[in-house]
Amino acid sequence: MSRIYISLLFTALLTLFLLGWGIDNWVEQHRESQHPQDYPHLSQMFAALTEKIAQSDTDLKQQVEQLNQFLPVPLTLESSSNLAVPKDLREALRQPGGLLLDSTNGPYLLAELPSHPDYLLRMALPPVEQGDMDRDLMLTLAVYLGLALMMGIWLLPLTRRLSLLTRTAHQFGQGDLHARVPASSLSYIQDLEFSFNQMAQRIEQLIAENRLLASSLSHDLRTPLACFRFGLEAALDSQENEEKNAYLHRLENDLERMENLVAAFLDFASLERQAAKIQPKVLNLTTLLTDATEQNTPLALKNKLTLNADIGEEPRWVMGDAIWLHRAISNIISNATRYANSCVTMSLHSFKERLEIHIEDDGPGIADEKLQDVFKPFVSLEQNRQRNNDNYGLGLAIVERVVTWHGGSIRADRSTMRGARFVLSLPRHSK
C-alpha cells in the first residue's frame, strides 16, 4: 500500500508546485506589464512634483507637508539607505514618473531627488480596484480547481482497478473459478490484486483437489469394498472352518488395504491445515540429507541396491521445517529405491541463491509426456514404473506441496543413469 501513499504525496506536491510556479509567473508578468503610464494623471502629477521639489530651495520635509494638504493621495519621503532597490531598477528611479512598485498596502510610485540623494519621494496610488480583487479570487479558485483536477486524474485509475477487482470478486463468488484480475504495471494496488489472484488460485486448486479426492476415493474404494462383500458372503456360506478362516484372512487383507487407502487420502486432504502449523527455522541441509540417507539405507539394502550420497561436509543452510523437509526427501529416496535396478544416487549442488538436491536412479525412468504430471495427485504411471498396491499416487503430490511451502520448486527429468531424476530447489539462507 506504500505505492498509493507515495504516488498520492508526489502528485499533490507536484500539482502544488506547478500551480504555484505558473501563478507566480503570471503575476510577475502582470506586474512587469504595469508602468507609470497605467496611471496617466497621477504619473504626470508625480513627475511634476518631483521636478518642482528638486528645483526648490525650501526645506524638503516642509514642502512635502505643504503638498499633502492639496494632493488626493499621500506623498512621503523614504530614506534611500533603508530601501534596497536592485541596480537594474536604479535607472528607472531617475525616469519621469518614477518607478511603479507594489506592496501589501497596494501599488506606489518611487523616484529619486537629484538635489537630495539621501531621500526618495514616494506617492501611494489608489487602493486595489474591484477587478484586482476578482483576479485574486480567481487565482485562489484556480489553485483549488487545479488541485481537485489533478486528484481526480490520480483517482481515475485507482477507481477503475477497484471496480475491476470488485467485478472479478463477484464473478469468482458466482462460481467462475477462473476469474482473475489482469496484471497492470500502472496499478496502485498491485499487492492487493496479486493477493486476490493468489487466493483465488489456491481456492480453485483446493476445490479441484477436493473434487478429485472425492472422485478417486470413491473409485479406489469400490474394488476393495466389492471384494470385501464377496469374501464376507463366501465366509458366511462356508461350512468348513479352514475355508472360513481363509476367507476371513482375505477379508483382513482387504480391510487393511481400505484403511491404508483412507489414511493416505486423509493425509493428503489435511495438508493445508498442516501448512499453517509448520515452524520454519535455519537448518543445515547437509545434516538433513545425511540423516535421510542413513534412514533409507536399510530399505536400499533390503531391495539389494546401492544408495550413494555425494553431499559433502560443508554446512549448507536453508530456512524450513526439519520434519516436513526430511519427509519430502525420504519420500523421493524411497520412491527411487522402488524402481531402481541397482543404484540410487543423491547429490547436493550449491548455487548463489539456491541449493539443489538431485535424486536419481537407474530404473526404467518416466516417459517424457508424463514428466509434467508426476506431481499431480492420483496420477498413474503404470506404463513406465509399476506401482505396488500401497502406492496411491499421492507421495510426489505431497512432496511438491511441501517444497512449495518452503519457497522452492521440484521437477522431474531423465537421469544420466537412464532412470528418473528429481531435482529439488530450495532458497539458500545465509546464516
C-alpha positions as CSV (number, residue, x, y, z in Angstrom):
1,M,0.0,0.0,0.0
2,S,3.0,2.3,0.3
3,R,2.7,2.7,-3.5
4,I,-0.6,4.6,-3.0
5,Y,0.8,6.9,-0.3
6,I,3.9,7.7,-2.3
7,S,2.1,8.4,-5.6
8,L,-0.6,10.5,-3.8
9,L,2.0,12.6,-2.0
10,F,4.1,13.0,-5.2
11,T,1.0,14.0,-7.2
12,A,-0.1,16.6,-4.6
13,L,3.3,18.1,-4.2
14,L,3.9,18.2,-7.9
15,T,0.5,19.8,-8.5
16,L,1.0,22.5,-5.9
17,F,4.5,23.2,-7.3
18,L,3.3,23.6,-10.8
19,L,0.3,25.7,-9.9
20,G,2.4,27.9,-7.7
21,W,5.1,28.3,-10.3
22,G,2.5,29.1,-13.0
23,I,0.6,31.6,-11.0
24,D,3.8,33.3,-9.8
25,N,5.0,33.6,-13.3
26,W,1.7,35.1,-14.4
27,V,1.6,37.6,-11.5
28,E,5.2,38.6,-12.3
29,Q,4.4,39.1,-15.9
30,H,1.3,41.1,-14.9
31,R,3.4,43.3,-12.6
32,E,6.1,43.8,-15.2
33,S,3.5,44.9,-17.7
34,Q,2.4,47.7,-15.3
35,H,4.0,51.1,-15.9
36,P,3.5,54.5,-14.6
37,Q,1.6,55.2,-17.8
38,D,-1.1,52.9,-16.4
39,Y,-1.9,55.8,-14.0
40,P,-1.5,58.7,-16.5
41,H,-2.8,61.6,-14.3
42,L,-1.1,60.6,-11.2
43,S,2.1,59.7,-13.1
44,Q,2.2,63.2,-14.7
45,M,1.5,64.8,-11.4
46,F,4.2,62.8,-9.6
47,A,6.7,63.8,-12.3
48,A,5.8,67.5,-12.0
49,L,6.1,67.3,-8.2
50,T,9.4,65.5,-8.3
51,E,10.8,68.2,-10.6
52,K,9.4,71.0,-8.5
53,I,10.8,69.7,-5.3
54,A,14.2,69.1,-6.9
55,Q,14.4,72.7,-8.0
56,S,13.1,74.3,-4.8
57,D,15.4,75.6,-2.1
58,T,12.7,75.2,0.6
59,D,13.1,72.5,3.3
60,L,12.3,69.2,1.8
61,K,10.1,67.9,4.6
62,Q,8.2,71.1,4.8
63,Q,7.5,71.0,1.1
64,V,6.1,67.5,1.3
65,E,3.8,68.5,4.2
66,Q,2.5,71.5,2.3
67,L,1.9,69.5,-0.8
68,N,0.0,66.8,1.1
69,Q,-2.6,69.4,2.0
70,F,-3.7,69.6,-1.6
71,L,-3.0,66.1,-3.0
72,P,-5.6,63.4,-3.3
73,V,-3.0,60.7,-2.4
74,P,-0.3,60.8,0.3
75,L,3.2,61.9,-0.5
76,T,6.1,60.7,1.7
77,L,9.8,60.6,1.9
78,E,11.8,57.4,2.2
79,S,15.4,57.1,3.2
80,S,17.4,55.8,0.3
81,S,19.6,53.8,2.7
82,N,16.6,52.0,4.2
83,L,15.2,50.9,0.8
84,A,17.0,48.2,-1.2
85,V,16.5,48.8,-4.9
86,P,18.2,46.4,-7.4
87,K,20.8,48.0,-9.6
88,D,18.8,47.3,-12.7
89,L,15.9,49.4,-11.3
90,R,18.0,52.4,-10.2
91,E,17.9,53.9,-13.7
92,A,14.0,53.7,-13.6
93,L,14.0,55.8,-10.4
94,R,15.5,58.7,-12.5
95,Q,12.9,58.5,-15.3
96,P,10.0,60.9,-15.4
97,G,7.1,59.5,-13.5
98,G,9.4,57.3,-11.3
99,L,9.2,53.5,-10.7
100,L,6.0,51.7,-10.1
101,L,6.2,49.1,-7.3
102,D,3.8,47.0,-5.4
103,S,3.4,46.1,-1.7
104,T,0.9,44.6,0.6
105,N,-0.6,48.0,1.0
106,G,-1.0,48.5,-2.7
107,P,1.0,50.0,-5.6
108,Y,3.1,53.1,-5.2
109,L,5.4,55.4,-7.3
110,L,9.0,56.0,-6.2
111,A,11.5,58.5,-7.7
112,E,15.0,59.9,-6.9
113,L,15.5,63.5,-6.0
114,P,18.8,64.6,-7.6
115,S,19.2,67.5,-5.2
116,H,18.5,65.3,-2.2
117,P,20.3,61.9,-2.8
118,D,19.6,60.7,0.8
119,Y,15.8,60.6,0.1
120,L,13.4,59.0,-2.3
121,L,10.0,60.5,-3.0
122,R,7.1,58.1,-2.6
123,M,3.4,58.5,-3.8
124,A,0.9,55.9,-2.8
125,L,-1.6,55.1,-5.6
126,P,-5.3,54.5,-5.1
127,P,-6.4,51.2,-3.4
128,V,-6.8,48.0,-5.3
129,E,-9.7,48.1,-7.6
130,Q,-12.5,45.5,-7.6
131,G,-11.1,44.0,-10.8
132,D,-7.8,43.2,-8.9
133,M,-9.8,41.7,-6.0
134,D,-11.7,39.5,-8.5
135,R,-8.3,38.5,-10.0
136,D,-7.1,37.3,-6.6
137,L,-10.2,35.4,-6.1
138,M,-9.9,33.7,-9.5
139,L,-6.3,32.8,-8.8
140,T,-7.3,31.2,-5.4
141,L,-10.1,29.3,-7.2
142,A,-7.6,28.2,-9.9
143,V,-5.4,26.7,-7.2
144,Y,-8.2,24.6,-5.7
145,L,-9.7,23.6,-9.0
146,G,-6.3,22.6,-10.4
147,L,-5.6,20.5,-7.3
148,A,-9.0,18.9,-7.5
149,L,-8.5,18.2,-11.2
150,M,-5.1,16.5,-10.6
151,M,-6.6,14.5,-7.7
152,G,-9.4,13.4,-10.0
153,I,-6.9,12.3,-12.6
154,W,-4.9,10.4,-10.0
155,L,-8.0,8.7,-8.6
156,L,-9.3,7.6,-12.0
157,P,-7.0,4.6,-12.5
158,L,-7.4,3.7,-8.8
159,T,-11.2,3.6,-9.0
160,R,-11.1,1.6,-12.3
161,R,-8.8,-1.0,-10.7
162,L,-11.0,-1.2,-7.6
163,S,-14.1,-1.6,-9.8
164,L,-12.4,-4.3,-11.8
165,L,-11.4,-6.1,-8.6
166,T,-15.0,-5.8,-7.4
167,R,-16.3,-7.3,-10.6
168,T,-13.8,-10.1,-10.6
169,A,-14.6,-11.0,-7.0
170,H,-18.3,-11.1,-7.8
171,Q,-17.6,-13.4,-10.8
172,F,-15.5,-15.6,-8.6
173,G,-18.2,-15.7,-6.0
174,Q,-20.8,-16.6,-8.6
175,G,-18.8,-19.8,-9.5
176,D,-16.4,-18.6,-12.2
177,L,-13.2,-20.0,-10.6
178,H,-11.0,-18.9,-13.5
179,A,-11.8,-15.2,-12.9
180,R,-8.6,-13.2,-12.2
181,V,-7.6,-9.6,-12.1
182,P,-5.3,-8.9,-15.1
183,A,-1.9,-7.5,-14.0
184,S,-1.0,-3.9,-14.8
185,S,2.2,-2.1,-14.0
186,L,0.3,1.2,-13.7
187,S,-2.0,-0.1,-10.9
188,Y,-1.7,1.5,-7.4
189,I,-2.9,-1.7,-5.8
190,Q,-0.7,-4.4,-7.3
191,D,-0.1,-6.1,-4.0
192,L,-3.9,-6.3,-3.3
193,E,-4.5,-7.7,-6.8
194,F,-1.7,-10.2,-6.5
195,S,-3.0,-11.3,-3.2
196,F,-6.5,-11.7,-4.6
197,N,-5.3,-13.7,-7.6
198,Q,-3.1,-15.9,-5.3
199,M,-6.1,-16.5,-3.0
200,A,-8.3,-17.3,-6.0
201,Q,-5.7,-19.7,-7.3
202,R,-5.4,-21.5,-4.0
203,I,-9.2,-21.8,-3.7
204,E,-9.6,-23.1,-7.2
205,Q,-6.8,-25.6,-6.5
206,L,-8.4,-26.7,-3.3
207,I,-11.8,-27.2,-4.9
208,A,-10.3,-29.1,-7.8
209,E,-8.3,-31.3,-5.4
210,N,-11.3,-32.0,-3.2
211,R,-13.3,-33.0,-6.2
212,L,-10.5,-35.2,-7.4
213,L,-10.1,-36.6,-3.9
214,A,-13.8,-37.5,-3.7
215,S,-13.9,-39.0,-7.1
216,S,-10.7,-41.0,-6.7
217,L,-11.6,-42.2,-3.2
218,S,-15.0,-43.4,-4.4
219,H,-13.3,-45.1,-7.4
220,D,-10.5,-46.8,-5.5
221,L,-12.8,-47.9,-2.7
222,R,-15.3,-49.6,-5.0
223,T,-13.0,-52.6,-5.8
224,P,-11.9,-53.5,-2.3
225,L,-15.4,-53.0,-1.0
226,A,-16.7,-55.4,-3.7
227,C,-14.0,-57.9,-2.7
228,F,-14.8,-57.5,0.9
229,R,-18.5,-58.1,0.3
230,F,-17.8,-61.1,-1.8
231,G,-15.4,-62.6,0.8
232,L,-17.9,-61.9,3.6
233,E,-20.7,-63.7,1.7
234,A,-18.4,-66.6,0.9
235,A,-17.3,-66.8,4.6
236,L,-20.9,-66.9,5.7
237,D,-21.8,-69.6,3.3
238,S,-18.8,-71.7,4.0
239,Q,-19.3,-74.7,6.3
240,E,-15.6,-75.7,6.7
241,N,-13.6,-73.9,9.4
242,E,-10.4,-74.0,7.3
243,E,-12.1,-72.5,4.3
244,K,-13.9,-69.9,6.5
245,N,-10.5,-68.9,8.0
246,A,-9.1,-68.4,4.6
247,Y,-11.9,-66.1,3.7
248,L,-11.5,-64.2,6.9
249,H,-7.8,-63.8,6.3
250,R,-8.6,-62.3,2.8
251,L,-11.2,-60.0,4.5
252,E,-8.5,-58.8,6.8
253,N,-6.2,-58.0,3.9
254,D,-9.0,-56.1,2.1
255,L,-9.8,-54.2,5.3
256,E,-6.1,-53.3,5.8
257,R,-5.9,-52.1,2.2
258,M,-9.0,-49.9,2.6
259,E,-7.6,-48.5,5.9
260,N,-4.3,-47.6,4.1
261,L,-6.2,-46.0,1.3
262,V,-8.4,-43.9,3.5
263,A,-5.4,-42.9,5.6
264,A,-3.4,-41.8,2.5
265,F,-6.3,-39.8,1.3
266,L,-6.9,-38.1,4.6
267,D,-3.2,-37.4,4.9
268,F,-3.3,-35.6,1.6
269,A,-6.5,-33.7,2.5
270,S,-5.0,-32.4,5.7
271,L,-2.0,-30.8,4.1
272,E,-3.5,-27.3,4.1
273,R,-4.1,-27.5,7.8
274,Q,-0.5,-28.8,8.3
275,A,0.9,-25.9,6.3
276,A,-0.3,-23.4,8.9
277,K,1.5,-25.4,11.7
278,I,5.0,-25.6,10.2
279,Q,7.7,-23.9,12.2
280,P,10.5,-22.8,9.9
281,K,14.0,-22.3,11.3
282,V,17.5,-22.2,10.0
283,L,18.5,-25.8,9.0
284,N,21.8,-27.4,8.0
285,L,20.7,-29.1,4.8
286,T,23.9,-31.2,4.7
287,T,23.0,-32.8,8.1
288,L,19.4,-33.3,7.0
289,L,20.4,-35.2,3.9
290,T,22.9,-37.3,5.9
291,D,20.1,-38.3,8.2
292,A,17.8,-39.1,5.3
293,T,20.5,-41.3,3.7
294,E,21.1,-43.2,6.9
295,Q,17.4,-43.7,7.4
296,N,16.8,-45.1,3.9
297,T,20.0,-47.2,3.7
298,P,18.2,-50.3,5.2
299,L,15.5,-50.0,2.6
300,A,18.1,-49.9,-0.2
301,L,19.9,-52.9,1.3
302,K,16.6,-54.8,1.5
303,N,16.0,-54.2,-2.2
304,K,19.6,-55.1,-2.9
305,L,20.5,-51.6,-4.1
306,T,23.4,-49.2,-3.6
307,L,22.5,-45.8,-2.1
308,N,25.2,-43.2,-2.8
309,A,25.3,-39.7,-1.3
310,D,27.5,-37.0,-2.7
311,I,26.6,-34.1,-0.3
312,G,30.0,-33.2,1.2
313,E,30.6,-32.0,4.7
314,E,30.3,-28.2,4.4
315,P,27.2,-26.8,6.1
316,R,24.5,-25.6,3.6
317,W,21.8,-23.5,5.2
318,V,18.1,-23.3,4.4
319,M,15.0,-21.9,6.1
320,G,12.4,-24.6,6.7
321,D,10.7,-27.2,8.8
322,A,13.0,-30.1,9.5
323,I,10.2,-32.7,9.9
324,W,8.5,-31.9,6.6
325,L,11.7,-31.4,4.6
326,H,13.0,-34.7,5.9
327,R,9.7,-36.4,5.0
328,A,9.8,-35.0,1.4
329,I,13.4,-36.0,0.8
330,S,12.9,-39.5,2.3
331,N,9.7,-39.9,0.1
332,I,11.7,-39.4,-3.1
333,I,14.5,-41.6,-2.0
334,S,12.1,-44.5,-1.1
335,N,10.3,-43.9,-4.4
336,A,13.6,-44.2,-6.2
337,T,14.5,-47.4,-4.4
338,R,11.2,-48.9,-5.5
339,Y,12.0,-48.6,-9.2
340,A,15.9,-48.6,-9.3
341,N,17.6,-51.7,-10.8
342,S,20.9,-51.4,-8.8
343,C,21.7,-47.9,-7.7
344,V,20.2,-44.7,-6.3
345,T,22.3,-41.5,-6.1
346,M,21.8,-38.3,-4.2
347,S,23.9,-35.2,-4.7
348,L,23.8,-31.6,-3.4
349,H,24.6,-28.7,-5.7
350,S,25.3,-25.2,-4.4
351,F,24.4,-22.0,-6.3
352,K,24.5,-18.3,-5.4
353,E,20.9,-18.0,-4.3
354,R,19.7,-21.6,-4.1
355,L,20.6,-25.2,-3.3
356,E,19.6,-28.1,-5.5
357,I,19.2,-31.7,-4.4
358,H,19.4,-34.3,-7.2
359,I,18.0,-37.8,-6.5
360,E,18.3,-40.2,-9.5
361,D,18.0,-43.9,-10.1
362,D,18.9,-46.4,-12.9
363,G,15.4,-47.7,-13.3
364,P,13.0,-47.6,-16.3
365,G,12.6,-43.8,-15.9
366,I,9.5,-41.7,-16.7
367,A,8.1,-41.1,-20.2
368,D,8.6,-37.6,-21.4
369,E,4.9,-37.0,-21.8
370,K,4.4,-37.9,-18.1
371,L,7.1,-35.6,-16.6
372,Q,4.8,-32.7,-16.1
373,D,2.1,-34.9,-14.5
374,V,4.0,-36.9,-11.9
375,F,3.4,-34.3,-9.2
376,K,-0.4,-34.3,-9.7
377,P,-2.4,-36.4,-7.2
378,F,-3.7,-39.8,-8.3
379,V,-1.6,-39.8,-11.5
380,S,-1.0,-43.4,-12.7
381,L,2.4,-44.2,-14.2
382,E,1.9,-47.9,-14.8
383,Q,3.2,-47.7,-18.3
384,N,6.7,-46.8,-17.1
385,R,7.0,-47.6,-13.4
386,Q,5.0,-50.3,-11.8
387,R,3.2,-49.3,-8.7
388,N,2.5,-51.6,-5.9
389,N,-0.8,-51.8,-4.0
390,D,0.4,-49.4,-1.3
391,N,1.0,-46.5,-3.7
392,Y,-2.0,-44.3,-4.5
393,G,-0.2,-41.6,-6.5
394,L,-0.1,-39.1,-3.6
395,G,3.5,-39.3,-2.5
396,L,5.0,-37.0,-5.1
397,A,2.0,-34.7,-4.8
398,I,2.7,-34.3,-1.1
399,V,6.4,-33.7,-1.9
400,E,5.6,-30.9,-4.4
401,R,3.3,-29.2,-1.8
402,V,6.0,-29.4,0.9
403,V,8.6,-27.9,-1.4
404,T,6.3,-25.1,-2.4
405,W,5.7,-24.3,1.3
406,H,9.4,-23.6,1.6
407,G,9.5,-21.3,-1.4
408,G,11.2,-23.9,-3.6
409,S,10.4,-26.0,-6.7
410,I,10.7,-29.5,-7.9
411,R,11.0,-31.0,-11.3
412,A,11.5,-34.5,-12.9
413,D,13.6,-35.3,-15.9
414,R,15.8,-38.1,-17.4
415,S,18.8,-39.1,-15.4
416,T,22.3,-39.8,-16.8
417,M,21.9,-43.2,-15.3
418,R,18.9,-43.7,-17.8
419,G,16.4,-43.7,-15.0
420,A,14.4,-40.8,-13.4
421,R,15.9,-37.8,-11.7
422,F,14.1,-35.5,-9.3
423,V,15.6,-32.0,-8.7
424,L,14.6,-30.1,-5.5
425,S,15.5,-26.5,-5.5
426,L,15.4,-24.5,-2.2
427,P,16.2,-20.9,-1.4
428,R,19.7,-20.6,0.1
429,H,19.9,-19.0,3.6
430,S,23.0,-17.1,4.8
431,K,23.4,-17.9,8.5
